[in-house]
Amino acid sequence: MIKEVGNLARRRKRKSRRRLEGRRILEAVPQFSIESGEEKPVTAARNYIHSQGICPPALLLVKRNEHTTDRYFWAEKGLFGAQYVEENHFLFPSLRLLMTEEEEELAISS
């Protein structure tokens, strides 16, 4: 029995407007790229934050291996996964400040 594989149209995954807005806001936050080495990614991020004295808000990109990079957000209340922060950016006071600054810039530019 031979099955013919036709050109199936790929459905695009719908990206939530809330997450896209969160991603846009996170672009304005300082970013730091590090490699995890032998440590777990979150431990490497915490150690780097404390050794460098990084103040929140900050985004840390932790390279786990050549294929995988984990993203963390350093906030006043601790370290969070960046995807969670993108979806719930309105819960973070430091990002609320960035949101209002960004809105003001849009109003000035238009």
C-alpha positions in Angstrom: 0.0 0.0 0.0 1.5 3.3 -1.1 0.6 6.5 0.7 0.9 9.7 -1.2 2.1 12.6 0.9 0.6 15.8 -0.4 1.5 19.4 0.3 -0.3 20.0 3.5 -0.5 23.6 4.4 1.2 24.3 7.7 -1.0 26.2 10.1 0.9 29.0 11.8 0.9 29.0 15.6 -1.0 32.0 16.9 1.0 34.3 19.0 -0.8 36.0 21.8 -1.0 39.8 21.6 -0.2 39.9 25.4 3.0 37.9 24.9 4.1 39.9 21.9 3.7 43.1 23.9 5.7 41.6 26.8 8.5 40.6 24.4 8.6 44.2 23.0 8.9 45.6 26.5 11.7 43.2 27.4 13.7 44.4 24.4 14.2 47.7 26.4 15.7 45.9 29.4 19.5 45.4 29.7 20.7 42.0 28.5 23.6 39.9 29.7 24.8 36.7 27.9 26.6 34.0 29.8 27.5 30.3 29.5 26.4 27.9 32.2 29.5 25.8 32.1 29.1 22.9 34.6 26.4 24.6 36.6 22.7 24.4 36.0 21.5 27.4 34.0 19.5 29.0 36.8 22.4 28.6 39.2 24.8 30.1 36.7 22.4 33.1 36.3 22.1 33.6 40.1 25.9 33.4 40.6 26.5 35.9 37.7 23.9 38.3 39.1 25.6 38.3 42.5 29.2 38.4 41.3 28.5 41.3 38.9 26.1 43.1 41.3 23.4 43.4 38.6 20.4 45.6 39.5 16.9 44.7 38.3 15.4 44.8 35.8 17.7 42.7 33.6 17.4 39.8 31.1 20.0 37.0 31.3 20.6 34.7 28.3 22.3 31.6 29.6 23.8 29.3 27.0 23.3 25.7 28.2 24.9 24.1 25.1 25.4 24.9 21.5 21.7 24.4 20.7 19.9 25.7 23.9 19.8 29.1 25.5 17.6 29.7 28.6 16.2 33.2 29.2 15.7 34.6 32.7 14.4 37.9 33.9 15.9 39.4 37.1 13.2 41.4 38.9 13.0 43.0 42.3 11.3 39.9 43.6 13.7 37.4 42.2 14.6 35.4 39.1 11.8 34.4 36.7 11.6 32.6 33.3 11.5 35.1 30.5 8.5 33.5 28.9 6.4 33.8 32.1 7.4 37.5 32.3 6.4 38.1 28.6 3.0 36.7 29.3 2.6 38.5 32.7 4.6 41.7 32.2 1.9 43.8 33.9 2.7 42.1 37.3 6.2 43.5 37.4 6.5 47.2 38.6 9.9 47.8 36.9 8.3 46.8 33.5 5.3 49.0 34.2 7.7 51.9 34.3 9.2 50.9 30.9 5.7 50.5 29.5 4.7 54.1 30.4 8.0 55.4 29.0 7.5 53.5 25.8 3.9 54.8 25.5 5.2 58.4 26.0 7.9 57.9 23.3 5.2 56.7 20.8 3.0 59.7 21.6 6.0 62.1 21.0 7.1 60.4 17.8 3.6 60.5 16.2 
